[in-house]
Amino acid sequence: MDSDLDIARSATMRPIEAVAEQLGLARSDLILHGSHVAKVNWETIKAKRNGDRGHLVLVTSVSPTAFGEGKTLTTIGLNQALNARGHNACCVIREPSMGPVFGIKGGAAGGGYSQVLPMEQINLHLTGDLHAVTAAHNLCSAIIDNHLHRGNELDIDINRIYWPRTIDMNDRSLRQVTIGLGGAANGVVRTDRFDITAASEVMAILALAKDYVDLRARVGRIIIAKSNAYEPITADDIGAAGAMALLMREALMPNLVQTLEGNPAFIHCGPFANIAHGNSSIIADDIALACSDYVITEAGFGAEMGAEKALHIKAPASGVVPDCLILNATVRAMKMHGGGFASGGGRRPTPEELETENVEATRAGAATNLRRHVRNLTENSIPVIVSINRFAHDTEAEIEAIRDEAVKAGARQVVLNECHARGGEGALDLADAVVAACAAHDEAGRPYTPTVEQGMTIEETILRVATNIYGAHTVDFSDTAQSAIETLKGWGVGSLPVCMAKTQYSFSHEPKVLGAPSGFTLPIREIRVNAGAGFVVAVCGSMMTMPGLPTRPAALDMDMDEDGRLTGVFR
């Protein structure tokens, strides 16, 4: 099979105006960024968002291997399959961060015959939305330090500044830095840190904002520091919020691209799923739902992370609950959780381990990790379909083991998905299952039973997620975390939703504890407030908000030819 890059380059792309026509959008509704990328203008979004709406389908996953299990691939392939069946469908995916693109992951726009195009542009800058987030975030940082340099009128406690700086790269050396060195002319000396842009609160805000008014209000509510009188200092207090929102004026409008088969796809926002809420934007969902019968979106990493946050953070903010949940599973992930790889979690297994049949390990992983994910999702009263994403070296016996365990766990249906090798044709059965599940959910009155109820305290929410979803016995709050919770209660934000920040490789906080662990104590190291985004972040264990590069970064295998085209491999 050809490489992803070769497949993408061999495709004949439709003009973006023709792609938009399928959604009922005219040339006047678009802001073109070349021949194959466009933003939908704000006037069109406002006009469309209050009409009839299609069904929302959420793609999530089992706890992944270091390769990833193909959520984006499944999202795109299902979109192609629904269109092939004659339905008006669209997908909404997150925008790739250049940190993972140049780090361990390589390209992040699907793969094989289920990709979104233009591949190179999507993976390298696209329309500059991530740069706008970076600039807006760092503008606030610059204004904070200028305020300190000019006399600190707000009496900010220099040791209680919560606002870091950001960069859209993996760079571990920036996790803790000292700034202001070189004398008084260079500002106030203090410690600081960098987060990756995808972990910025500004990114989370952009994805959750409903309109410009909401965006501006959310940015203004960002708590950047604490005063020496223990009062919160906001971006509005420091005078930064208006200019920050202005820098994101165009970034708020979603980007329209196309699948390999010419179907419409939106790609917008990219908050990390193990640090932020891990879902694409409310606005992209809105325009897609207004223009399509079926909208397929994804939630980052495993279902206990991305899907949990989609249901308990994004859904309350948008007012839209998915009509169907697709749990993406792979033989290699089940092998890993069944003890089939010597590398354990968080590291890539050897090719020999991947290609050698191991039905026993596959079944053991499915009987633990897959079954817990299915159980967790079905308790929300939304139909759950298990989609087995097939790779060339998977055997029939391994696939049957997953199918058997998924049925025992209570999945509505289990479907084999071959969209990587066959495009939309390889996901036709999955498309049929989704249409049936959405219809059944409609007939049942669209029930939804959230695990976490709105208005619960921070401690109650963390305990509910830890025990009901992760399998923990209890939670251990560090003194620092408990102190932060008490401060937030005093500020009147002690009942915000909670965004759990932990490893993606395990239900627990330890990446090497695989399967479905239970009875452990979940340590909460730190609580960070994202008042603008409307949640607090609970940092579990040793979770980092600035990734580092691997031993051999993907960037080392990339270059440019004489015509300015990418050479090398997007993994």
QUIJOFEN-V474489 format. One record per backbone hydrogen bond with DSSP energy under -1.0 kcal/mol. CO is the residue of the C=O (numbers start at 1). NH is the residue of the N-H. Records with the same first field share a line. If there is no record, write none. Layout:
CO: NH ; NH
//
This chain:
3: 7
4: 8
5: 9
6: 10
15: 18 ; 19
16: 20
17: 21
20: 23 ; 25
21: 24
26: 29
27: 30
29: 41
31: 39
35: 16
37: 33
38: 256
39: 31
41: 45
42: 46
43: 47
44: 48
45: 49
48: 51
55: 295
56: 323
57: 297
58: 326
59: 299
60: 328
61: 303
65: 68
70: 74
71: 75
72: 76
73: 77
74: 78
75: 79
76: 80
77: 81
78: 82
79: 83
80: 84
81: 85
82: 87
83: 86
87: 89
88: 293 ; 294
90: 296
91: 266
93: 268
97: 101
98: 102
100: 105 ; 106
102: 555
103: 554
109: 116
111: 114
114: 111
115: 260
117: 258
118: 122
119: 123
120: 124
121: 126
125: 128
128: 132
129: 133
130: 134
131: 135
132: 136
133: 137
134: 138
135: 139
136: 140
137: 141
138: 142
139: 143
140: 144
141: 145
142: 146
143: 147
144: 148
145: 149
146: 150
147: 152
148: 151
152: 155
155: 228
157: 160
160: 226
165: 195
167: 169 ; 197
171: 174
172: 175
174: 194
177: 192
179: 190
183: 186
184: 187
190: 179
192: 177
193: 165
195: 167
196: 199
197: 200
198: 272
200: 204
201: 205
202: 206
203: 207
204: 208
205: 209
207: 282
211: 215
212: 216
213: 217
214: 218
215: 219
216: 220
217: 221
219: 222
220: 236
222: 235
224: 162 ; 163
225: 233
226: 157
227: 230
231: 227
233: 224 ; 225
234: 238
235: 240 ; 241
240: 244
241: 245
242: 246
243: 247
245: 248
246: 249
248: 252
250: 253
254: 40
255: 267
256: 38
257: 265
258: 117
259: 262
263: 259
264: 91
265: 257
266: 93
269: 95
272: 278
278: 300
281: 285
282: 286
283: 287
284: 288
285: 289
286: 290
288: 292
289: 54
293: 55
294: 90
295: 57
296: 92
297: 59
300: 306
302: 305 ; 306
303: 308
305: 309
306: 310
307: 311
308: 312
309: 313 ; 314
310: 315
313: 317
314: 318
315: 319
324: 58
325: 385
326: 60
327: 387
328: 62
329: 389
330: 334
331: 335
332: 336
333: 337
334: 338
335: 340
336: 339
341: 344
350: 354
351: 355
352: 356
358: 362
359: 363
360: 364
361: 365
362: 366
363: 367
365: 369 ; 370
366: 371
368: 372
369: 373
370: 374
371: 375
372: 376
373: 377
374: 378
375: 379
377: 380
378: 381
380: 449
383: 325
384: 412
385: 327
386: 415
387: 329
388: 417
391: 394
395: 399
396: 400
397: 401
398: 402
399: 403
400: 404
401: 405
402: 406
403: 407
404: 408
405: 409
406: 411
407: 410
413: 386
415: 388
417: 390
418: 422
419: 423
420: 113
423: 426
424: 427
426: 418
427: 431
428: 432
429: 433
430: 434
431: 435
432: 436
433: 437
434: 438
435: 439
436: 440
437: 441
438: 442
439: 443
440: 444
441: 446
442: 445
453: 456
457: 461
458: 462
459: 463
460: 464
461: 465
462: 466
463: 467
464: 468
465: 469 ; 470
466: 472
471: 519
474: 522
476: 524
478: 482
479: 483
480: 484
481: 485
482: 486
483: 487
484: 488
485: 489
486: 490
487: 491
488: 493
489: 492
494: 458
497: 536
499: 538
501: 540
510: 513
512: 514
520: 473 ; 474
522: 476
523: 541
524: 478
526: 539
528: 537
530: 534 ; 535
535: 530
536: 499
537: 528
538: 501
539: 525 ; 526
540: 543
545: 196
553: 556
554: 557
555: 558
559: 567
561: 564
565: 561
567: 559
//
